[in-house]
Amino acid sequence: MTRILGIDPGSRYTGYGIIDHQRGQARLVAAGRIAAGDGDVAARLVKIDAELSGLLREYPSDEAAFEDVFVKNNVRSALVLGQARGVALCAVARAGVPVAEYAPAQIKMALTGTGRAEKEQVQHMVRILLNLQARIPADAADALAVALTHAQVRATQRSIGAAGLRGRGRP
């Protein structure tokens, strides 16, 4: 079994989702969001670091996956988002957890079959794949989508690796 922490970084809300993945099956362990608030940027970054570090102590993870930053127009917002992402990456790295990163289109493709899926479609697939009845906050659903994408990618990589070894006359 592999425990995967998915993170959807944000400067006001950082979503997290933790799943256990084994033999193609994923089970929800925990999900939520870190509410950093609207105050001073430095204080928000400290809160993200502290809460994420606490989550990593409470739910030790084997691997972590981050959603890459997606920026539309606002450069200032992109910089603050990059700072929040950097703090989250540092918290995970400090815990010694390996990190993977996925583009938003790659996450959408992995969960829905199209890289242009709407947020609601991704959230719906998260609920189906984890057999969840209740709606969860969008930030948490996005983080779970990242974790599920990572689980799918690593399973595919292992299958390809195993097939490649068998193809070369190895067991």
MDAnalysis code that builds the backbone (N, CA, C; Angstrom):
import MDAnalysis as mda
import numpy as np

u = mda.Universe.empty(513, n_residues=171, atom_resindex=np.repeat(np.arange(171), 3), trajectory=True)
u.add_TopologyAttr("name", ["N", "CA", "C"] * 171)
u.add_TopologyAttr("resid", np.arange(1, 172))
u.add_TopologyAttr("resname", ["MET", "THR", "ARG", "ILE", "LEU", "GLY", "ILE", "ASP", "PRO", "GLY", "SER", "ARG", "TYR", "THR", "GLY", "TYR", "GLY", "ILE", "ILE", "ASP", "HIS", "GLN", "ARG", "GLY", "GLN", "ALA", "ARG", "LEU", "VAL", "ALA", "ALA", "GLY", "ARG", "ILE", "ALA", "ALA", "GLY", "ASP", "GLY", "ASP", "VAL", "ALA", "ALA", "ARG", "LEU", "VAL", "LYS", "ILE", "ASP", "ALA", "GLU", "LEU", "SER", "GLY", "LEU", "LEU", "ARG", "GLU", "TYR", "PRO", "SER", "ASP", "GLU", "ALA", "ALA", "PHE", "GLU", "ASP", "VAL", "PHE", "VAL", "LYS", "ASN", "ASN", "VAL", "ARG", "SER", "ALA", "LEU", "VAL", "LEU", "GLY", "GLN", "ALA", "ARG", "GLY", "VAL", "ALA", "LEU", "CYS", "ALA", "VAL", "ALA", "ARG", "ALA", "GLY", "VAL", "PRO", "VAL", "ALA", "GLU", "TYR", "ALA", "PRO", "ALA", "GLN", "ILE", "LYS", "MET", "ALA", "LEU", "THR", "GLY", "THR", "GLY", "ARG", "ALA", "GLU", "LYS", "GLU", "GLN", "VAL", "GLN", "HIS", "MET", "VAL", "ARG", "ILE", "LEU", "LEU", "ASN", "LEU", "GLN", "ALA", "ARG", "ILE", "PRO", "ALA", "ASP", "ALA", "ALA", "ASP", "ALA", "LEU", "ALA", "VAL", "ALA", "LEU", "THR", "HIS", "ALA", "GLN", "VAL", "ARG", "ALA", "THR", "GLN", "ARG", "SER", "ILE", "GLY", "ALA", "ALA", "GLY", "LEU", "ARG", "GLY", "ARG", "GLY", "ARG", "PRO"])
u.atoms.positions = np.array([
    [0.843, -1.179, 0.000],
    [0.000, 0.000, 0.000],
    [0.889, 1.243, 0.000],
    [0.453, 2.255, -0.738],
    [1.172, 3.522, -0.819],
    [0.244, 4.637, -0.360],
    [0.735, 5.458, 0.545],
    [-0.033, 6.627, 0.980],
    [0.453, 7.822, 0.172],
    [-0.516, 8.501, -0.467],
    [-0.206, 9.629, -1.344],
    [-0.905, 10.882, -0.828],
    [-0.136, 11.950, -0.687],
    [-0.655, 13.258, -0.300],
    [-0.751, 14.110, -1.555],
    [-1.944, 14.555, -1.877],
    [-2.150, 15.466, -2.997],
    [-2.320, 16.874, -2.462],
    [-1.717, 17.849, -3.142],
    [-1.782, 19.233, -2.689],
    [-2.166, 20.145, -3.842],
    [-3.170, 20.975, -3.576],
    [-3.585, 22.026, -4.507],
    [-3.217, 23.347, -3.843],
    [-2.027, 23.885, -4.156],
    [-1.552, 25.057, -3.425],
    [-2.353, 26.313, -3.730],
    [-2.505, 27.114, -2.700],
    [-3.161, 28.406, -2.829],
    [-2.705, 29.303, -1.698],
    [-2.739, 30.604, -1.919],
    [-2.261, 31.524, -0.889],
    [-3.308, 31.779, 0.189],
    [-4.576, 31.621, -0.148],
    [-5.635, 31.776, 0.848],
    [-6.148, 30.411, 1.333],
    [-6.303, 29.490, 0.403],
    [-6.725, 28.125, 0.727],
    [-5.813, 27.142, 0.014],
    [-5.220, 26.255, 0.761],
    [-4.415, 25.177, 0.197],
    [-5.160, 23.883, 0.444],
    [-5.575, 23.237, -0.639],
    [-6.302, 21.979, -0.504],
    [-5.346, 20.824, -0.306],
    [-5.786, 19.847, 0.473],
    [-5.002, 18.626, 0.639],
    [-5.936, 17.425, 0.568],
    [-5.389, 16.342, 0.081],
    [-6.130, 15.094, 0.006],
    [-5.161, 13.946, 0.185],
    [-5.483, 13.037, 1.064],
    [-4.601, 11.909, 1.350],
    [-5.362, 10.627, 1.029],
    [-4.727, 9.789, 0.205],
    [-5.332, 8.509, -0.155],
    [-4.351, 7.378, 0.120],
    [-4.905, 6.213, 0.362],
    [-4.124, 4.986, 0.369],
    [-4.440, 4.284, -0.936],
    [-3.397, 3.829, -1.638],
    [-3.574, 3.204, -2.944],
    [-2.891, 1.847, -2.951],
    [-3.664, 0.851, -3.353],
    [-3.121, -0.506, -3.425],
    [-3.848, -1.276, -4.515],
    [-3.067, -1.892, -5.387],
    [-3.600, -2.737, -6.465],
    [-4.765, -2.092, -7.217],
    [-4.573, -0.849, -7.624],
    [-5.585, -0.181, -8.434],
    [-6.760, 0.384, -7.664],
    [-6.770, 0.236, -6.355],
    [-7.872, 0.746, -5.536],
    [-7.383, 1.886, -4.655],
    [-8.174, 2.944, -4.588],
    [-7.827, 4.096, -3.758],
    [-8.878, 4.242, -2.657],
    [-8.394, 4.609, -1.476],
    [-9.273, 4.825, -0.330],
    [-8.937, 6.172, 0.289],
    [-9.974, 6.949, 0.580],
    [-9.795, 8.251, 1.201],
    [-9.312, 8.078, 2.637],
    [-8.265, 8.807, 2.988],
    [-7.759, 8.831, 4.357],
    [-8.183, 10.136, 5.020],
    [-7.919, 11.258, 4.356],
    [-8.278, 12.576, 4.885],
    [-8.281, 13.584, 3.748],
    [-9.069, 14.626, 3.917],
    [-9.107, 15.698, 2.922],
    [-9.630, 16.953, 3.591],
    [-9.207, 18.076, 3.067],
    [-9.667, 19.350, 3.600],
    [-8.892, 20.482, 2.978],
    [-8.915, 21.599, 3.674],
    [-8.158, 22.734, 3.180],
    [-7.585, 23.513, 4.352],
    [-6.441, 24.071, 4.086],
    [-5.786, 24.942, 5.048],
    [-6.237, 26.352, 4.720],
    [-6.962, 26.971, 5.648],
    [-7.452, 28.333, 5.448],
    [-6.411, 29.305, 5.997],
    [-5.638, 29.900, 5.100],
    [-4.574, 30.810, 5.519],
    [-5.088, 32.219, 5.762],
    [-6.282, 32.529, 5.304],
    [-6.882, 33.830, 5.568],
    [-6.517, 34.892, 4.559],
    [-6.835, 36.119, 4.929],
    [-6.642, 37.260, 4.040],
    [-5.573, 38.221, 4.524],
    [-4.928, 37.928, 5.620],
    [-3.981, 38.863, 6.229],
    [-2.663, 38.957, 5.500],
    [-1.668, 39.322, 6.261],
    [-0.300, 39.485, 5.787],
    [0.180, 38.215, 5.089],
    [0.838, 38.368, 3.948],
    [1.301, 37.219, 3.164],
    [2.243, 36.344, 3.984],
    [3.159, 36.955, 4.698],
    [4.119, 36.180, 5.492],
    [3.400, 35.321, 6.537],
    [2.404, 35.876, 7.182],
    [1.650, 35.133, 8.197],
    [0.882, 33.973, 7.548],
    [0.362, 34.190, 6.357],
    [-0.348, 33.114, 5.652],
    [0.612, 31.989, 5.301],
    [1.821, 32.344, 4.854],
    [2.811, 31.326, 4.494],
    [3.230, 30.508, 5.711],
    [3.390, 31.164, 6.845],
    [3.725, 30.458, 8.089],
    [2.616, 29.477, 8.443],
    [1.364, 29.898, 8.281],
    [0.233, 29.016, 8.607],
    [0.208, 27.797, 7.685],
    [0.439, 28.008, 6.396],
    [0.471, 26.889, 5.448],
    [1.563, 25.905, 5.844],
    [2.738, 26.416, 6.153],
    [3.855, 25.561, 6.549],
    [3.515, 24.769, 7.816],
    [3.028, 25.448, 8.821],
    [2.743, 24.796, 10.109],
    [1.661, 23.724, 9.965],
    [0.578, 24.053, 9.283],
    [-0.522, 23.085, 9.165],
    [-0.158, 21.908, 8.268],
    [0.557, 22.172, 7.187],
    [0.967, 21.084, 6.305],
    [1.978, 20.182, 7.018],
    [2.888, 20.768, 7.765],
    [3.846, 19.978, 8.547],
    [3.119, 19.115, 9.569],
    [2.088, 19.661, 10.193],
    [1.278, 18.896, 11.137],
    [0.560, 17.741, 10.464],
    [0.021, 17.977, 9.279],
    [-0.640, 16.907, 8.521],
    [0.336, 15.785, 8.181],
    [1.551, 16.156, 7.822],
    [2.553, 15.156, 7.465],
    [2.975, 14.325, 8.685],
    [2.935, 14.932, 9.864],
    [3.219, 14.164, 11.085],
    [2.052, 13.237, 11.422],
    [0.828, 13.749, 11.251],
    [-0.365, 12.959, 11.575],
    [-0.606, 11.840, 10.567],
    [-0.344, 12.109, 9.306],
    [-0.563, 11.148, 8.223],
    [0.726, 10.982, 7.418],
    [1.709, 10.275, 7.952],
    [2.971, 10.109, 7.207],
    [2.678, 9.543, 5.813],
    [3.231, 10.209, 4.807],
    [2.948, 9.839, 3.422],
    [4.194, 9.298, 2.745],
    [3.976, 8.366, 1.815],
    [5.077, 7.783, 1.053],
    [5.495, 8.675, -0.106],
    [4.503, 9.370, -0.686],
    [4.748, 10.223, -1.843],
    [3.780, 11.391, -1.799],
    [4.149, 12.466, -2.481],
    [3.274, 13.637, -2.575],
    [3.188, 14.069, -4.025],
    [2.071, 14.688, -4.359],
    [1.867, 15.185, -5.719],
    [1.263, 16.580, -5.636],
    [1.777, 17.475, -6.457],
    [1.338, 18.864, -6.493],
    [0.732, 19.180, -7.848],
    [-0.259, 20.060, -7.825],
    [-0.745, 20.620, -9.078],
    [0.173, 21.773, -9.448],
    [0.615, 21.811, -10.708],
    [1.427, 22.919, -11.183],
    [0.617, 24.210, -11.140],
    [1.327, 25.310, -11.053],
    [0.685, 26.620, -11.013],
    [0.083, 26.937, -12.376],
    [-1.162, 27.382, -12.347],
    [-1.836, 27.830, -13.557],
    [-2.121, 29.311, -13.396],
    [-1.600, 30.131, -14.305],
    [-1.726, 31.578, -14.189],
    [-2.461, 32.118, -15.407],
    [-3.459, 32.949, -15.135],
    [-4.155, 33.576, -16.252],
    [-3.532, 34.938, -16.552],
    [-3.906, 35.965, -15.779],
    [-3.464, 37.310, -16.126],
    [-2.725, 38.044, -15.008],
    [-3.091, 37.843, -13.764],
    [-2.606, 38.646, -12.662],
    [-1.227, 38.179, -12.179],
    [-0.199, 38.954, -12.500],
    [1.171, 38.600, -12.150],
    [1.356, 38.620, -10.635],
    [0.785, 39.572, -9.945],
    [0.912, 39.660, -8.477],
    [0.335, 38.408, -7.823],
    [-0.829, 37.988, -8.257],
    [-1.440, 36.771, -7.715],
    [-0.566, 35.554, -7.992],
    [0.024, 35.518, -9.173],
    [0.902, 34.395, -9.535],
    [2.115, 34.332, -8.622],
    [2.672, 35.487, -8.278],
    [3.831, 35.514, -7.386],
    [3.469, 35.016, -5.992],
    [2.350, 35.467, -5.465],
    [1.920, 35.037, -4.133],
    [1.596, 33.545, -4.156],
    [0.953, 33.072, -5.211],
    [0.658, 31.647, -5.343],
    [1.958, 30.844, -5.396],
    [2.945, 31.358, -6.119],
    [4.242, 30.686, -6.182],
    [4.908, 30.601, -4.822],
    [4.745, 31.641, -4.008],
    [5.300, 31.611, -2.659],
    [4.617, 30.539, -1.815],
    [3.296, 30.462, -1.906],
    [2.552, 29.442, -1.146],
    [2.960, 28.047, -1.598],
    [3.108, 27.879, -2.886],
    [3.524, 26.590, -3.436],
    [4.926, 26.220, -2.952],
    [5.813, 27.207, -2.924],
    [7.177, 26.980, -2.451],
    [7.214, 26.556, -0.991],
    [6.407, 27.197, -0.169],
    [6.333, 26.832, 1.248],
    [5.806, 25.410, 1.394],
    [4.798, 25.062, 0.622],
    [4.238, 23.705, 0.690],
    [5.264, 22.673, 0.226],
    [5.985, 22.987, -0.849],
    [7.038, 22.084, -1.326],
    [8.119, 21.894, -0.264],
    [8.490, 22.967, 0.412],
    [9.507, 22.873, 1.467],
    [9.029, 22.004, 2.626],
    [7.773, 22.159, 3.024],
    [7.240, 21.356, 4.127],
    [7.288, 19.873, 3.776],
    [6.919, 19.546, 2.551],
    [6.929, 18.148, 2.101],
    [8.366, 17.635, 2.000],
    [9.254, 18.435, 1.426],
    [10.649, 18.027, 1.287],
    [11.304, 17.845, 2.655],
    [10.992, 18.729, 3.590],
    [11.544, 18.635, 4.942],
    [11.124, 17.322, 5.608],
    [9.937, 16.829, 5.268],
    [9.446, 15.557, 5.807],
    [10.062, 14.365, 5.075],
    [10.851, 14.630, 4.033],
    [11.511, 13.560, 3.295],
    [10.611, 12.810, 2.336],
    [9.529, 13.448, 1.902],
    [8.564, 12.807, 1.011],
    [8.865, 13.189, -0.438],
    [9.046, 12.199, -1.321],
    [9.283, 12.500, -2.743],
    [8.080, 13.204, -3.369],
    [8.357, 14.101, -4.302],
    [7.319, 14.941, -4.905],
    [7.213, 14.709, -6.407],
    [5.976, 14.641, -6.890],
    [5.680, 14.639, -8.319],
    [4.806, 15.863, -8.599],
    [4.838, 16.332, -9.833],
    [4.055, 17.509, -10.200],
    [3.292, 17.237, -11.487],
    [2.052, 17.742, -11.533],
    [1.185, 17.499, -12.682],
    [0.502, 18.786, -13.121],
    [0.442, 18.963, -14.429],
    [-0.252, 20.112, -15.008],
    [-1.755, 19.913, -14.863],
    [-2.508, 20.999, -14.740],
    [-3.966, 20.884, -14.623],
    [-4.594, 20.044, -15.751],
    [-4.135, 20.225, -16.986],
    [-4.696, 19.452, -18.105],
    [-4.402, 17.966, -17.955],
    [-3.246, 17.624, -17.413],
    [-2.890, 16.220, -17.206],
    [-3.799, 15.582, -16.149],
    [-4.120, 16.339, -15.110],
    [-5.015, 15.849, -14.055],
    [-6.406, 15.631, -14.633],
    [-6.885, 16.596, -15.388],
    [-8.208, 16.469, -16.007],
    [-8.264, 15.267, -16.942],
    [-7.212, 15.069, -17.719],
    [-7.145, 13.947, -18.648],
    [-7.159, 12.619, -17.899],
    [-6.382, 12.532, -16.842],
    [-6.288, 11.278, -16.079],
    [-7.627, 10.898, -15.449],
    [-8.385, 11.880, -14.997],
    [-9.629, 11.566, -14.288],
    [-10.854, 11.512, -15.178],
    [-10.871, 12.318, -16.252],
    [-12.091, 12.396, -17.058],
    [-11.916, 11.936, -18.494],
    [-10.662, 11.809, -18.936],
    [-10.428, 11.414, -20.319],
    [-10.286, 12.586, -21.268],
    [-10.429, 13.806, -20.741],
    [-10.219, 14.994, -21.568],
    [-9.494, 16.055, -20.755],
    [-8.517, 16.690, -21.378],
    [-7.743, 17.729, -20.708],
    [-8.468, 19.045, -20.575],
    [-9.677, 19.107, -21.122],
    [-10.463, 20.350, -21.072],
    [-11.715, 20.211, -20.211],
    [-11.717, 19.227, -19.336],
    [-12.887, 18.995, -18.482],
    [-13.126, 20.182, -17.551],
    [-14.379, 20.378, -17.218],
    [-14.745, 21.421, -16.253],
    [-14.445, 20.924, -14.841],
    [-14.276, 21.874, -13.923],
    [-13.985, 21.556, -12.529],
    [-15.023, 20.595, -11.938],
    [-16.271, 20.812, -12.272],
    [-17.351, 19.981, -11.739],
    [-17.208, 18.526, -12.187],
    [-16.750, 18.320, -13.431],
    [-16.542, 16.961, -13.934],
    [-15.436, 16.260, -13.148],
    [-14.370, 16.981, -12.865],
    [-13.259, 16.413, -12.104],
    [-13.731, 16.066, -10.694],
    [-14.455, 16.974, -10.072],
    [-14.957, 16.726, -8.721],
    [-15.903, 15.523, -8.703],
    [-16.708, 15.392, -9.719],
    [-17.618, 14.244, -9.819],
    [-16.829, 12.934, -9.911],
    [-15.788, 12.931, -10.713],
    [-14.968, 11.716, -10.848],
    [-14.237, 11.387, -9.547],
    [-13.800, 12.388, -8.821],
    [-13.167, 12.161, -7.517],
    [-14.146, 11.437, -6.600],
    [-15.385, 11.918, -6.565],
    [-16.408, 11.270, -5.712],
    [-16.656, 9.828, -6.154],
    [-16.698, 9.587, -7.452],
    [-16.931, 8.229, -7.950],
    [-15.748, 7.321, -7.617],
    [-14.535, 7.772, -7.909],
    [-13.346, 6.941, -7.708],
    [-13.095, 6.618, -6.240],
    [-13.502, 7.520, -5.357],
    [-13.297, 7.287, -3.921],
    [-14.575, 6.856, -3.215],
    [-15.632, 6.657, -3.995],
    [-16.917, 6.208, -3.446],
    [-17.410, 7.130, -2.324],
    [-17.393, 8.428, -2.606],
    [-17.827, 9.420, -1.630],
    [-19.267, 9.817, -1.896],
    [-20.041, 9.903, -0.853],
    [-21.436, 10.307, -0.993],
    [-21.596, 11.823, -0.898],
    [-20.880, 12.431, 0.031],
    [-21.033, 13.863, 0.283],
    [-20.107, 14.682, -0.614],
    [-20.520, 15.902, -0.856],
    [-19.659, 16.839, -1.583],
    [-18.535, 17.261, -0.650],
    [-17.391, 17.547, -1.228],
    [-16.268, 18.036, -0.441],
    [-15.839, 19.385, -1.004],
    [-15.167, 20.203, -0.188],
    [-14.751, 21.521, -0.693],
    [-13.927, 21.389, -1.971],
    [-14.069, 22.359, -2.849],
    [-13.393, 22.316, -4.158],
    [-11.883, 22.173, -4.013],
    [-11.290, 22.862, -3.041],
    [-9.841, 22.779, -2.862],
    [-9.421, 21.357, -2.491],
    [-10.198, 20.717, -1.624],
    [-9.905, 19.338, -1.213],
    [-10.113, 18.386, -2.381],
    [-11.176, 18.591, -3.161],
    [-11.440, 17.736, -4.323],
    [-10.309, 17.865, -5.348],
    [-9.814, 19.073, -5.545],
    [-8.705, 19.283, -6.482],
    [-7.453, 18.557, -5.997],
    [-7.191, 18.612, -4.698],
    [-6.022, 17.927, -4.139],
    [-6.175, 16.411, -4.263],
    [-7.373, 15.901, -4.033],
    [-7.617, 14.463, -4.206],
    [-7.443, 14.060, -5.669],
    [-7.836, 14.940, -6.579],
    [-7.648, 14.667, -8.012],
    [-6.157, 14.538, -8.329],
    [-5.338, 15.372, -7.705],
    [-3.887, 15.301, -7.917],
    [-3.361, 13.965, -7.385],
    [-3.802, 13.576, -6.188],
    [-3.352, 12.309, -5.595],
    [-3.785, 11.122, -6.456],
    [-5.015, 11.138, -6.945],
    [-5.510, 10.055, -7.799],
    [-4.744, 9.995, -9.120],
    [-4.416, 11.156, -9.671],
    [-3.616, 11.196, -10.899],
    [-2.258, 10.565, -10.651],
    [-1.645, 10.913, -9.544],
    [-0.336, 10.345, -9.227],
    [-0.425, 8.825, -9.070],
    [-1.462, 8.360, -8.402],
    [-1.636, 6.916, -8.236],
    [-1.753, 6.230, -9.594],
    [-2.508, 6.831, -10.498],
    [-2.689, 6.266, -11.834],
    [-1.377, 6.282, -12.626],
    [-0.656, 7.388, -12.570],
    [0.601, 7.510, -13.309],
    [1.625, 6.500, -12.795],
    [1.761, 6.385, -11.479],
    [2.772, 5.456, -10.934],
    [2.391, 4.012, -11.238],
    [1.098, 3.687, -11.242],
    [0.680, 2.328, -11.591],
    [1.004, 2.032, -13.052],
    [0.768, 3.003, -13.927],
    [1.088, 2.833, -15.344],
    [2.593, 2.681, -15.541],
    [3.373, 3.495, -14.845],
    [4.833, 3.406, -14.966],
    [5.337, 2.039, -14.509],
    [4.770, 1.530, -13.440],
    [5.174, 0.197, -12.963],
    [4.800, -0.880, -13.969],
    [3.631, -0.759, -14.573],
    [3.205, -1.741, -15.570],
    [4.128, -1.711, -16.781],
    [4.457, -0.515, -17.232],
    [5.339, -0.378, -18.385],
    [6.722, -0.910, -18.045],
    [7.200, -0.588, -16.861],
    [8.501, -1.067, -16.427],
    [8.543, -2.577, -16.347],
    [7.515, -3.177, -15.798],
    [7.449, -4.630, -15.703],
    [7.364, -5.258, -17.089],
    [6.587, -4.637, -17.971],
    [6.464, -5.174, -19.332],
    [7.793, -5.054, -20.057],
    [8.504, -3.941, -19.832],
    [9.804, -3.757, -20.466],
    [10.814, -4.776, -20.015],
    [10.774, -5.109, -18.727],
    [11.698, -6.132, -18.214],
    [11.373, -7.510, -18.799],
    [10.071, -7.825, -18.850],
    [9.667, -9.119, -19.418],
    [10.042, -9.196, -20.886],
    [9.948, -8.059, -21.567],
    [10.276, -8.024, -22.991],
    [11.752, -8.259, -23.264],
    [12.577, -8.108, -22.232],
    [14.021, -8.310, -22.408],
    [14.461, -9.666, -21.854],
    [13.531, -10.562, -21.715],
    [13.863, -11.927, -21.274],
    [14.046, -12.080, -19.791],
    [13.640, -11.062, -19.004],
    [13.736, -11.149, -17.549],
    [12.386, -11.523, -16.969],
    [12.356, -12.078, -15.761],
    [11.073, -12.456, -15.148],
    [10.182, -11.292, -14.863],
])
